Amino acid sequence: MLICTMGRIIDIAFENFNENVLFRPFITKEVPPKLILPLQMTKEIMDKIHAQKQEYINHLPPRIHRYFSFFDNIREGEWFYIFPEELLHCIKEDNRGKFADWHQVYLRYKNMGVEEEKISEYMKEFGERLNMYLAPLENLYEIECYTSRQDKLYLGEKDKSKRVCRFCGSTKPKVTFKDAAHAIPLALGNHIFFNNYECDSCNHFFGEEIEPHLRQWIATMIFFSRTRGRSGVPDLIFENGMMKYDNDKNLFIIVQKGNGTGKDPKTDGQEAEIPLIQLGDGTPYIPSKAYKALVKIALSFIPDEKMKMFENTVSWIMNKEDNRDLPKIAYMLSAKPVMNPQPEITLFLRKEDSPSDIPYAVASLSMCGMDIVYIIPFCISDGTNFALPCAYEKYWSTFALYSAVPGWNFENLSCNTAVTPRLNLHFQQNKNSL
């Protein structure tokens, strides 16, 4: 059976058990009973699921725990799907994921309260875009998606005694694996993806030497998306002041030293001036290390058998003196709600029979209210230098799934010396409050 919410999907099967009995909470009382889709969680349905749990929990394989625990995270009033296997038998195995993804997108609109007519329009556009832009990519790439979910996902070997760090190649007892290494930094809002491939030494190296530069590069996006790290939403510190978020009042607070250089709004009923707040220099960061942090994130999700393709990439990440030119990265503000988003990542790994003049590996990372699409550089099988404009343009046009959408910004993060951001804020008095 397949169960789908807007944040999680499970595809589960039971051997030597008629799964149809599990559908009793979801069918109508009429004869013959009907399964109505999508379903909306109610207290009545939850009570029926709980009663079933008491009936079957001790008589079925361990995976029944996974089945029942799935419903613990569905709120009352939330829409979801549950498909029996008899409805799925006509779907090819490699299309089950697409089927689930389609319905997950529908549920996101449904749970946002969008009218059904509008949802139909959006889903039609979504389908047309998939057919036009995703299908060609599927011919060239294997695609792996890691989307928001309720439970934690630990990537790699569970047994610490068998782990091999994919960044330094070390094993126990030379290194330890005591820390819960985040596959995406916690500071970027990740609370669910963890990396068993990363030893404590490398984890500390990334946390101290690499990841802070990514945080500073997108510091304003982390702040305005209210992305919570270990200690909540971080303050933004500048030479002439700071910005902080008041969680209780849901307010952004700006503190500026002195009187500033901007003009105060008029208070005599006339149209207000536009005040300018100059907070000055922020915390410096090294752009190439920000790129390294992005690539390290992507490598955390690469299947183990594919890592041999990235020996040069790992060497570049770990080597402080490796200052090669890098491909541009593309980024844009996300169309999704941006309040404290859980990061999501999609990996594109080139198929063996695809041409080598397109990148072997590309990542699309959604976090902190922005989408970032970037090449994982220096792969052994890449036959082109994607830092060159002509090579990059060919790659970007191939990824029409993204390039066909207007609004992308491009940035070269090859610089290996520190740059200092500056922040000037322009405000305009709301005329309705005058």
BAZAKE-133444 format. One record per residue (C-alpha): residue in three letters; chain; x, y, z. Coordinates in Angstrom, 3 decimals, decimal comma, always signed. Last residue first. Layout:
BEGIN
ATOM;ALA;A;X;Y;Z
...
//
This chain:
BEGIN
ATOM;LEU;A;-0,301;+58,239;+8,764
ATOM;SER;A;-0,921;+54,500;+9,244
ATOM;ASN;A;-2,530;+53,938;+5,825
ATOM;LYS;A;+0,472;+55,613;+4,214
ATOM;ASN;A;+2,764;+52,819;+5,429
ATOM;GLN;A;+6,043;+54,625;+5,986
ATOM;GLN;A;+8,714;+53,504;+3,580
ATOM;PHE;A;+11,867;+51,671;+4,571
ATOM;HIS;A;+15,235;+51,302;+2,828
ATOM;LEU;A;+17,775;+48,985;+4,449
ATOM;ASN;A;+21,488;+49,112;+3,704
ATOM;LEU;A;+23,456;+45,938;+4,407
ATOM;ARG;A;+27,106;+45,375;+3,603
ATOM;PRO;A;+28,786;+42,025;+2,976
ATOM;THR;A;+32,538;+41,588;+3,470
ATOM;VAL;A;+34,551;+39,385;+1,136
ATOM;ALA;A;+37,294;+37,016;+2,271
ATOM;THR;A;+39,697;+35,562;-0,262
ATOM;ASN;A;+39,160;+32,363;-2,239
ATOM;CYS;A;+36,903;+33,792;-4,967
ATOM;SER;A;+35,376;+31,009;-7,073
ATOM;LEU;A;+31,828;+31,734;-5,888
ATOM;ASN;A;+30,541;+33,023;-9,226
ATOM;GLU;A;+26,921;+34,043;-8,858
ATOM;PHE;A;+23,845;+33,630;-11,006
ATOM;ASN;A;+20,337;+34,904;-10,260
ATOM;TRP;A;+17,248;+33,105;-11,518
ATOM;GLY;A;+13,981;+34,991;-12,020
ATOM;PRO;A;+12,355;+33,250;-14,945
ATOM;VAL;A;+11,557;+29,501;-14,959
ATOM;ALA;A;+12,670;+27,759;-18,151
ATOM;SER;A;+16,154;+27,370;-16,618
ATOM;TYR;A;+14,849;+25,110;-13,862
ATOM;LEU;A;+13,201;+22,134;-15,567
ATOM;ALA;A;+15,140;+23,389;-18,592
ATOM;PHE;A;+18,202;+21,647;-17,170
ATOM;THR;A;+19,755;+21,076;-20,593
ATOM;SER;A;+19,834;+24,857;-21,116
ATOM;TRP;A;+21,886;+25,193;-17,940
ATOM;TYR;A;+24,383;+22,527;-19,018
ATOM;LYS;A;+24,883;+24,073;-22,453
ATOM;GLU;A;+25,281;+27,527;-20,886
ATOM;TYR;A;+27,861;+26,207;-18,421
ATOM;ALA;A;+29,974;+24,674;-21,168
ATOM;CYS;A;+29,942;+27,922;-23,162
ATOM;PRO;A;+30,782;+30,041;-20,100
ATOM;LEU;A;+33,772;+27,935;-18,941
ATOM;ALA;A;+33,520;+26,947;-15,252
ATOM;PHE;A;+31,877;+23,773;-16,526
ATOM;ASN;A;+35,217;+22,328;-17,581
ATOM;THR;A;+34,171;+19,418;-19,773
ATOM;GLY;A;+34,667;+15,656;-19,913
ATOM;ASP;A;+33,211;+14,890;-16,499
ATOM;SER;A;+33,912;+11,268;-15,545
ATOM;ILE;A;+36,235;+11,970;-12,612
ATOM;CYS;A;+33,910;+14,554;-11,046
ATOM;PHE;A;+35,665;+17,871;-10,508
ATOM;PRO;A;+32,556;+19,905;-9,663
ATOM;ILE;A;+29,159;+19,118;-8,105
ATOM;ILE;A;+27,104;+21,494;-10,252
ATOM;TYR;A;+24,643;+23,880;-8,626
ATOM;VAL;A;+20,973;+24,745;-8,283
ATOM;ILE;A;+19,987;+26,839;-5,249
ATOM;ASP;A;+16,367;+27,478;-4,230
ATOM;MET;A;+15,606;+30,076;-1,567
ATOM;GLY;A;+13,400;+30,528;+1,483
ATOM;CYS;A;+15,955;+29,231;+3,965
ATOM;MET;A;+16,419;+25,975;+2,069
ATOM;SER;A;+15,771;+24,290;-1,266
ATOM;LEU;A;+18,812;+22,525;-2,732
ATOM;SER;A;+19,001;+21,344;-6,334
ATOM;ALA;A;+22,102;+19,267;-6,956
ATOM;VAL;A;+23,909;+18,354;-10,170
ATOM;ALA;A;+26,197;+15,392;-10,822
ATOM;TYR;A;+27,865;+14,010;-13,938
ATOM;PRO;A;+27,751;+17,396;-15,616
ATOM;ILE;A;+26,850;+17,581;-19,326
ATOM;ASP;A;+29,561;+17,150;-21,954
ATOM;SER;A;+29,931;+13,494;-20,912
ATOM;PRO;A;+27,003;+12,302;-23,049
ATOM;SER;A;+24,495;+9,915;-21,402
ATOM;ASP;A;+25,001;+6,135;-21,670
ATOM;GLU;A;+26,225;+5,737;-18,094
ATOM;LYS;A;+23,394;+7,785;-16,578
ATOM;ARG;A;+24,208;+11,176;-15,062
ATOM;LEU;A;+23,380;+11,650;-11,387
ATOM;PHE;A;+20,774;+14,347;-10,590
ATOM;LEU;A;+20,279;+14,933;-6,873
ATOM;THR;A;+17,276;+16,649;-5,278
ATOM;ILE;A;+17,504;+18,312;-1,871
ATOM;GLU;A;+15,021;+19,545;+0,733
ATOM;PRO;A;+15,658;+21,877;+3,662
ATOM;GLN;A;+12,997;+22,185;+6,387
ATOM;PRO;A;+11,486;+25,671;+6,132
ATOM;ASN;A;+11,383;+28,086;+9,086
ATOM;MET;A;+8,845;+30,447;+7,524
ATOM;VAL;A;+9,469;+30,406;+3,767
ATOM;PRO;A;+6,191;+29,371;+2,172
ATOM;LYS;A;+7,159;+27,998;-1,252
ATOM;ALA;A;+7,885;+30,188;-4,286
ATOM;SER;A;+11,552;+30,168;-3,342
ATOM;LEU;A;+13,784;+33,158;-3,919
ATOM;MET;A;+16,297;+32,409;-6,636
ATOM;TYR;A;+19,683;+30,784;-7,039
ATOM;ALA;A;+22,017;+29,622;-9,789
ATOM;ILE;A;+25,637;+28,680;-9,075
ATOM;LYS;A;+28,500;+29,544;-11,364
ATOM;PRO;A;+31,041;+26,873;-12,160
ATOM;LEU;A;+34,260;+26,970;-10,140
ATOM;ASP;A;+37,786;+28,134;-10,882
ATOM;ARG;A;+40,460;+26,189;-8,988
ATOM;ASN;A;+41,718;+27,349;-5,602
ATOM;ASP;A;+42,953;+24,174;-3,901
ATOM;GLU;A;+45,040;+25,500;-0,978
ATOM;LYS;A;+42,607;+24,616;+1,830
ATOM;ASN;A;+42,379;+21,009;+0,650
ATOM;MET;A;+39,433;+19,094;+2,195
ATOM;ILE;A;+36,820;+20,207;-0,330
ATOM;TRP;A;+39,149;+19,816;-3,322
ATOM;SER;A;+40,173;+16,303;-2,243
ATOM;VAL;A;+36,498;+15,353;-1,887
ATOM;THR;A;+35,831;+16,552;-5,435
ATOM;ASN;A;+38,852;+14,710;-6,818
ATOM;GLU;A;+37,614;+11,440;-5,284
ATOM;PHE;A;+34,079;+12,095;-6,554
ATOM;MET;A;+33,460;+9,249;-9,017
ATOM;LYS;A;+34,441;+6,699;-6,353
ATOM;MET;A;+31,452;+7,972;-4,362
ATOM;LYS;A;+28,916;+6,271;-6,637
ATOM;GLU;A;+28,729;+2,946;-4,755
ATOM;ASP;A;+28,023;+4,796;-1,504
ATOM;PRO;A;+24,933;+6,554;-2,839
ATOM;ILE;A;+25,368;+10,372;-2,843
ATOM;PHE;A;+23,386;+12,103;-0,060
ATOM;SER;A;+26,321;+13,439;+1,982
ATOM;LEU;A;+28,009;+14,425;-1,273
ATOM;ALA;A;+25,288;+17,033;-1,851
ATOM;ILE;A;+25,900;+18,709;+1,505
ATOM;LYS;A;+29,661;+18,706;+0,925
ATOM;VAL;A;+29,013;+20,419;-2,407
ATOM;LEU;A;+27,082;+23,252;-0,750
ATOM;ALA;A;+29,779;+23,637;+1,907
ATOM;LYS;A;+32,472;+23,746;-0,759
ATOM;TYR;A;+30,534;+26,498;-2,544
ATOM;ALA;A;+30,475;+28,553;+0,678
ATOM;LYS;A;+34,190;+27,839;+0,998
ATOM;SER;A;+34,749;+29,332;-2,455
ATOM;PRO;A;+32,863;+32,477;-1,373
ATOM;ILE;A;+35,070;+33,244;+1,678
ATOM;TYR;A;+33,059;+35,029;+4,372
ATOM;PRO;A;+33,245;+38,354;+6,203
ATOM;THR;A;+30,723;+39,183;+8,964
ATOM;GLY;A;+28,697;+42,315;+8,239
ATOM;ASP;A;+29,796;+45,799;+7,287
ATOM;GLY;A;+27,460;+48,740;+7,599
ATOM;LEU;A;+24,058;+48,872;+9,276
ATOM;GLN;A;+22,941;+51,746;+7,091
ATOM;ILE;A;+19,296;+52,542;+7,735
ATOM;LEU;A;+17,648;+54,713;+5,113
ATOM;PRO;A;+14,324;+56,391;+5,809
ATOM;ILE;A;+11,959;+56,999;+2,879
ATOM;GLU;A;+10,277;+60,340;+3,472
ATOM;ALA;A;+6,688;+60,360;+4,622
ATOM;GLU;A;+3,837;+62,102;+2,781
ATOM;GLN;A;+2,478;+64,936;+4,878
ATOM;GLY;A;+0,506;+64,412;+8,065
ATOM;ASP;A;+2,912;+66,405;+10,227
ATOM;THR;A;+4,960;+63,390;+11,370
ATOM;LYS;A;+7,580;+63,293;+8,707
ATOM;PRO;A;+9,593;+60,078;+8,550
ATOM;ASP;A;+13,175;+60,379;+9,814
ATOM;LYS;A;+15,899;+60,641;+7,215
ATOM;GLY;A;+18,740;+58,114;+7,072
ATOM;THR;A;+22,295;+58,593;+8,220
ATOM;GLY;A;+22,106;+56,811;+11,522
ATOM;ASN;A;+21,171;+58,370;+14,849
ATOM;GLY;A;+23,778;+56,489;+16,858
ATOM;LYS;A;+24,205;+52,706;+16,637
ATOM;GLN;A;+21,340;+50,909;+14,930
ATOM;VAL;A;+19,095;+48,194;+16,405
ATOM;ILE;A;+16,612;+46,620;+14,011
ATOM;ILE;A;+13,893;+44,299;+15,357
ATOM;PHE;A;+12,022;+41,778;+13,208
ATOM;LEU;A;+8,720;+40,913;+14,862
ATOM;ASN;A;+6,814;+37,685;+15,538
ATOM;LYS;A;+5,839;+39,013;+18,990
ATOM;ASP;A;+6,989;+35,941;+20,937
ATOM;ASN;A;+9,704;+35,065;+18,405
ATOM;ASP;A;+11,386;+38,452;+18,505
ATOM;TYR;A;+13,896;+38,329;+15,649
ATOM;LYS;A;+17,154;+40,242;+15,711
ATOM;MET;A;+18,952;+42,768;+13,542
ATOM;MET;A;+22,212;+44,427;+14,504
ATOM;GLY;A;+24,098;+47,700;+14,593
ATOM;ASN;A;+26,767;+49,806;+12,955
ATOM;GLU;A;+29,443;+47,182;+12,220
ATOM;PHE;A;+26,890;+44,453;+11,636
ATOM;ILE;A;+25,521;+41,451;+13,547
ATOM;LEU;A;+22,522;+39,497;+12,254
ATOM;ASP;A;+20,890;+37,596;+15,114
ATOM;PRO;A;+20,301;+33,860;+14,766
ATOM;VAL;A;+16,765;+32,376;+14,702
ATOM;GLY;A;+16,636;+29,715;+17,409
ATOM;SER;A;+19,554;+28,450;+19,448
ATOM;ARG;A;+20,356;+25,197;+17,613
ATOM;GLY;A;+19,183;+26,559;+14,275
ATOM;ARG;A;+15,837;+28,060;+13,438
ATOM;THR;A;+15,091;+29,493;+10,010
ATOM;ARG;A;+13,094;+32,677;+10,422
ATOM;SER;A;+12,954;+33,060;+6,619
ATOM;PHE;A;+14,155;+36,641;+7,156
ATOM;PHE;A;+17,176;+35,525;+9,173
ATOM;ILE;A;+18,340;+32,549;+7,131
ATOM;MET;A;+17,873;+34,662;+3,996
ATOM;THR;A;+19,948;+37,491;+5,511
ATOM;ALA;A;+22,742;+35,073;+6,418
ATOM;ILE;A;+22,970;+33,510;+2,945
ATOM;TRP;A;+26,715;+34,029;+2,393
ATOM;GLN;A;+27,311;+34,065;+6,149
ATOM;ARG;A;+25,845;+30,592;+6,630
ATOM;LEU;A;+27,797;+29,266;+3,657
ATOM;HIS;A;+31,015;+30,656;+5,160
ATOM;PRO;A;+30,218;+29,118;+8,554
ATOM;GLU;A;+29,954;+25,682;+6,839
ATOM;ILE;A;+33,603;+25,360;+5,816
ATOM;GLU;A;+36,194;+25,786;+8,584
ATOM;GLU;A;+34,527;+25,241;+11,977
ATOM;GLY;A;+31,542;+23,004;+11,267
ATOM;PHE;A;+33,259;+21,280;+8,353
ATOM;PHE;A;+36,353;+20,503;+10,418
ATOM;HIS;A;+34,248;+19,413;+13,401
ATOM;ASN;A;+32,307;+16,927;+11,267
ATOM;CYS;A;+35,545;+15,791;+9,656
ATOM;SER;A;+36,991;+14,917;+13,061
ATOM;ASP;A;+33,728;+13,357;+14,269
ATOM;CYS;A;+33,505;+10,976;+11,320
ATOM;GLU;A;+31,023;+11,436;+8,463
ATOM;TYR;A;+29,354;+8,583;+6,562
ATOM;ASN;A;+26,594;+8,226;+9,186
ATOM;ASN;A;+25,059;+11,443;+7,845
ATOM;PHE;A;+21,858;+12,853;+9,324
ATOM;PHE;A;+18,782;+14,365;+7,652
ATOM;ILE;A;+15,889;+15,287;+9,997
ATOM;HIS;A;+16,436;+18,579;+11,832
ATOM;ASN;A;+17,813;+20,716;+9,019
ATOM;GLY;A;+17,013;+24,416;+9,413
ATOM;LEU;A;+20,089;+25,915;+7,762
ATOM;ALA;A;+21,881;+26,235;+11,113
ATOM;LEU;A;+21,441;+22,475;+11,543
ATOM;PRO;A;+23,805;+21,975;+8,626
ATOM;ILE;A;+22,638;+19,561;+5,908
ATOM;ALA;A;+23,845;+15,964;+6,298
ATOM;HIS;A;+23,922;+16,665;+10,043
ATOM;ALA;A;+26,524;+14,603;+11,901
ATOM;ALA;A;+25,149;+13,012;+15,073
ATOM;ASP;A;+28,446;+12,896;+16,937
ATOM;LYS;A;+30,004;+9,697;+18,310
ATOM;PHE;A;+31,600;+8,399;+15,114
ATOM;THR;A;+35,228;+8,135;+16,201
ATOM;VAL;A;+38,464;+8,105;+14,228
ATOM;LYS;A;+41,541;+5,880;+14,157
ATOM;PRO;A;+39,585;+3,203;+16,040
ATOM;LYS;A;+37,478;+3,116;+13,925
ATOM;THR;A;+37,592;+3,954;+10,234
ATOM;SER;A;+39,222;+6,622;+8,070
ATOM;GLY;A;+38,576;+7,508;+4,416
ATOM;CYS;A;+38,894;+11,258;+5,065
ATOM;PHE;A;+35,645;+12,493;+3,471
ATOM;ARG;A;+33,705;+9,265;+3,029
ATOM;CYS;A;+34,234;+8,270;+6,643
ATOM;VAL;A;+34,064;+4,469;+6,793
ATOM;ARG;A;+31,585;+2,887;+9,186
ATOM;LYS;A;+31,738;-0,770;+10,189
ATOM;SER;A;+32,245;-0,323;+13,955
ATOM;LYS;A;+29,574;+2,390;+13,981
ATOM;ASP;A;+26,901;-0,081;+12,809
ATOM;LYS;A;+24,151;+2,003;+11,188
ATOM;GLU;A;+25,962;+2,352;+7,854
ATOM;GLY;A;+24,813;+5,233;+5,666
ATOM;LEU;A;+22,210;+7,994;+5,696
ATOM;TYR;A;+20,184;+8,454;+8,868
ATOM;LEU;A;+16,704;+9,802;+8,156
ATOM;LYS;A;+14,705;+11,372;+10,982
ATOM;ASP;A;+10,920;+11,073;+10,990
ATOM;GLN;A;+8,297;+13,614;+9,906
ATOM;ARG;A;+9,453;+14,167;+6,338
ATOM;SER;A;+10,548;+17,026;+4,085
ATOM;THR;A;+11,942;+15,897;+0,746
ATOM;TYR;A;+14,973;+13,914;-0,338
ATOM;CYS;A;+14,697;+13,373;-4,087
ATOM;GLU;A;+16,933;+11,109;-6,189
ATOM;ILE;A;+17,057;+11,435;-9,979
ATOM;GLU;A;+19,029;+9,171;-12,305
ATOM;TYR;A;+19,929;+11,334;-15,250
ATOM;LEU;A;+19,841;+11,582;-19,044
ATOM;ASN;A;+16,460;+10,119;-20,009
ATOM;GLU;A;+14,978;+11,461;-16,777
ATOM;LEU;A;+16,149;+14,915;-17,801
ATOM;PRO;A;+14,076;+14,753;-20,996
ATOM;ALA;A;+10,990;+13,746;-18,945
ATOM;LEU;A;+11,412;+16,583;-16,444
ATOM;TYR;A;+11,015;+19,512;-18,836
ATOM;MET;A;+7,983;+19,073;-21,080
ATOM;ASN;A;+6,153;+16,271;-19,316
ATOM;LEU;A;+6,805;+17,712;-15,875
ATOM;ARG;A;+5,818;+21,216;-16,968
ATOM;GLU;A;+2,561;+19,984;-18,444
ATOM;GLY;A;+1,770;+18,050;-15,280
ATOM;PHE;A;+2,436;+21,028;-13,008
ATOM;GLU;A;+0,341;+23,298;-15,218
ATOM;LYS;A;-2,542;+20,817;-14,991
ATOM;MET;A;-1,969;+20,500;-11,260
ATOM;TYR;A;-2,161;+24,270;-10,826
ATOM;GLU;A;-5,388;+24,535;-12,812
ATOM;SER;A;-6,975;+21,640;-10,932
ATOM;ILE;A;-5,884;+23,186;-7,636
ATOM;LYS;A;-7,591;+26,426;-8,655
ATOM;GLU;A;-10,883;+24,622;-9,244
ATOM;GLU;A;-10,498;+22,761;-5,961
ATOM;GLU;A;-10,094;+25,955;-3,955
ATOM;VAL;A;-6,779;+26,353;-2,121
ATOM;GLY;A;-7,061;+25,680;+1,608
ATOM;MET;A;-3,330;+25,231;+2,193
ATOM;ASN;A;-4,047;+21,569;+2,953
ATOM;LYS;A;-5,380;+21,032;-0,554
ATOM;TYR;A;-2,435;+22,817;-2,186
ATOM;ARG;A;+0,087;+20,660;-0,339
ATOM;LEU;A;-2,092;+17,610;-0,910
ATOM;TYR;A;-1,951;+18,038;-4,695
ATOM;VAL;A;+1,856;+18,196;-4,581
ATOM;GLN;A;+1,867;+14,957;-2,584
ATOM;HIS;A;-0,476;+13,373;-5,110
ATOM;TRP;A;+1,971;+13,987;-7,935
ATOM;ASP;A;+4,930;+12,849;-5,851
ATOM;ALA;A;+3,184;+9,553;-5,067
ATOM;PHE;A;+2,491;+8,775;-8,731
ATOM;LYS;A;+6,022;+9,834;-9,650
ATOM;GLY;A;+7,404;+7,436;-7,037
ATOM;ARG;A;+5,168;+4,602;-8,232
ATOM;ASN;A;+6,411;+5,079;-11,800
ATOM;ASP;A;+9,490;+2,833;-11,517
ATOM;GLU;A;+7,312;-0,075;-10,348
ATOM;LYS;A;+4,840;+0,266;-13,209
ATOM;ILE;A;+1,349;+1,281;-12,169
ATOM;CYS;A;-1,434;-1,231;-12,955
ATOM;HIS;A;-1,017;-2,936;-9,571
ATOM;LEU;A;-1,604;+0,339;-7,711
ATOM;LEU;A;-5,345;+0,185;-7,023
ATOM;GLU;A;-5,078;-3,423;-5,812
ATOM;GLU;A;-2,210;-2,348;-3,568
ATOM;PRO;A;-4,487;-0,176;-1,455
ATOM;PHE;A;-3,918;+3,601;-1,694
ATOM;ILE;A;-3,938;+5,868;+1,361
ATOM;TYR;A;-4,078;+9,604;+0,701
ATOM;PHE;A;-3,981;+12,592;+3,070
ATOM;TRP;A;-5,853;+15,760;+4,062
ATOM;GLU;A;-5,238;+17,306;+7,482
ATOM;GLY;A;-8,250;+18,160;+9,676
ATOM;GLU;A;-6,854;+16,425;+12,756
ATOM;ARG;A;-3,091;+16,318;+12,372
ATOM;ILE;A;-1,238;+13,469;+10,716
ATOM;ASN;A;+1,963;+12,752;+12,651
ATOM;ASP;A;+0,679;+9,777;+14,655
ATOM;PHE;A;-0,646;+8,289;+11,408
ATOM;PHE;A;+2,788;+7,088;+10,295
ATOM;SER;A;+3,293;+5,352;+13,648
ATOM;PHE;A;+0,633;+2,805;+12,633
ATOM;TYR;A;+2,417;+1,665;+9,485
ATOM;ARG;A;+5,912;+1,746;+10,968
ATOM;HIS;A;+4,751;-0,400;+13,888
ATOM;ILE;A;+3,210;-2,814;+11,358
ATOM;ARG;A;+6,745;-3,134;+9,973
ATOM;PRO;A;+7,634;-5,274;+12,988
ATOM;PRO;A;+5,634;-8,247;+11,608
ATOM;LEU;A;+2,030;-8,775;+12,761
ATOM;HIS;A;+0,302;-10,270;+15,801
ATOM;ASN;A;+1,291;-7,953;+18,654
ATOM;ILE;A;+0,231;-4,688;+17,006
ATOM;TYR;A;-2,927;-6,124;+15,465
ATOM;GLU;A;-5,827;-5,438;+17,831
ATOM;GLN;A;-4,383;-2,517;+19,792
ATOM;LYS;A;-3,374;-0,822;+16,547
ATOM;GLN;A;-6,804;-1,441;+15,101
ATOM;ALA;A;-8,392;+0,434;+18,001
ATOM;HIS;A;-5,961;+3,319;+17,482
ATOM;ILE;A;-6,838;+3,479;+13,781
ATOM;LYS;A;-10,551;+3,547;+14,628
ATOM;ASP;A;-10,027;+6,345;+17,163
ATOM;MET;A;-8,011;+8,339;+14,618
ATOM;ILE;A;-10,780;+7,959;+12,031
ATOM;GLU;A;-13,397;+9,238;+14,493
ATOM;LYS;A;-11,145;+12,112;+15,558
ATOM;THR;A;-10,956;+13,198;+11,933
ATOM;MET;A;-8,234;+13,083;+9,298
ATOM;GLN;A;-9,399;+14,113;+5,843
ATOM;LEU;A;-9,195;+11,508;+3,119
ATOM;PRO;A;-8,416;+12,088;-0,560
ATOM;LEU;A;-9,925;+9,847;-1,703
ATOM;ILE;A;-13,113;+8,043;-0,698
ATOM;LEU;A;-12,862;+4,274;-0,246
ATOM;LYS;A;-16,283;+2,749;-0,779
ATOM;PRO;A;-18,275;+0,123;+1,120
ATOM;PRO;A;-20,677;-2,133;-0,797
ATOM;VAL;A;-22,884;-1,548;+1,024
ATOM;GLU;A;-22,669;+1,818;+2,802
ATOM;LYS;A;-20,554;+2,368;+5,908
ATOM;THR;A;-17,863;+4,288;+4,044
ATOM;ILE;A;-14,208;+3,275;+4,005
ATOM;PHE;A;-11,149;+4,735;+5,737
ATOM;PRO;A;-11,195;+3,127;+9,179
ATOM;ARG;A;-11,710;-0,330;+7,605
ATOM;PHE;A;-8,667;+0,013;+5,356
ATOM;LEU;A;-6,420;-2,096;+7,579
ATOM;VAL;A;-8,554;-5,140;+6,818
ATOM;ASN;A;-7,508;-4,774;+3,168
ATOM;GLU;A;-3,908;-5,580;+4,094
ATOM;ASN;A;-4,616;-9,304;+3,976
ATOM;PHE;A;-1,542;-10,738;+5,665
ATOM;ASN;A;+0,970;-13,341;+4,601
ATOM;GLU;A;+3,525;-10,674;+3,662
ATOM;PHE;A;+2,814;-7,013;+4,341
ATOM;ALA;A;+3,814;-4,228;+1,942
ATOM;ILE;A;+4,790;-0,594;+2,481
ATOM;ASP;A;+5,330;+2,474;+0,318
ATOM;ILE;A;+5,680;+5,458;+2,643
ATOM;ILE;A;+5,374;+9,137;+1,707
ATOM;ARG;A;+5,894;+12,242;+3,844
ATOM;GLY;A;+5,275;+15,978;+3,999
ATOM;MET;A;+2,036;+16,592;+2,088
ATOM;THR;A;+0,772;+13,196;+3,203
ATOM;CYS;A;+0,948;+9,945;+1,257
ATOM;ILE;A;+0,326;+6,322;+2,110
ATOM;LEU;A;+0,994;+3,611;-0,473
ATOM;MET;A;+0,000;+0,000;+0,000
//
